[in-house]
Amino acid sequence: MAAHDMFLAMILVNAKREEAKGVVLTVENSKSRIDVLLLDGSSKPLTPPQPEVLVKIIDLLEDGQRAFSSSVFAVEVEAVKIQRGPSSVQASISDWSIEHN
């Protein structure tokens, strides 16, 4: 089980507990950021990993990987949009499901 698998599973489990409508993963100018989009329209930042880990997660999502797991949870990303710019990359996850392992 890779670190990026466990990390994305943990992020999405925490977002589901917050009853979030989405999660945005961003790496811009070598700085990483994670925002949980809440139902009331506000957002809540989470502590991000190193930019390399977030870029790896976004690259995997862009390449079509949708299943990620930790020792406790299996997460299936059902809807994601990837955006790339000259010095940034962003993944907006708007739908996912979670199962206990």
C-alpha positions, 0 to 999 in steps of 0.5 A, a space after each residue: 500500500 503506497 503512501 499516496 493511496 493511504 493519504 488520498 483515502 484518509 482525505 476523502 474519509 475525513 471529507 465525507 465525515 464533514 459532509 463535504 461536497 468536494 475536495 480540491 487538491 492543488 500544487 502551485 509554485 511547489 506549494 501544496 494545498 487541500 481544500 474541503 468544499 462544504 455544503 454551505 459554500 465555505 471551504 476548510 483547509 486540510 494539512 497537505 503532504 509534500 508537493 511531490 505526494 500530491 502531484 503523484 495523486 493528481 497524476 494517478 487520477 489524470 491517468 485514470 486510477 480511481 481506486 485508493 485504499 488504506 488499511 481500513 478504507 477503500 475509496 473509489 473516486 467517481 468524478 474528478 476534473 484535472 486542470 493544469 497550468 504553467 506552474 500549477 496542477 489541480 484536481 477537483 474531486 466531486 464524487 467518491 464512495 467509501 467502503 471498509 476493508 
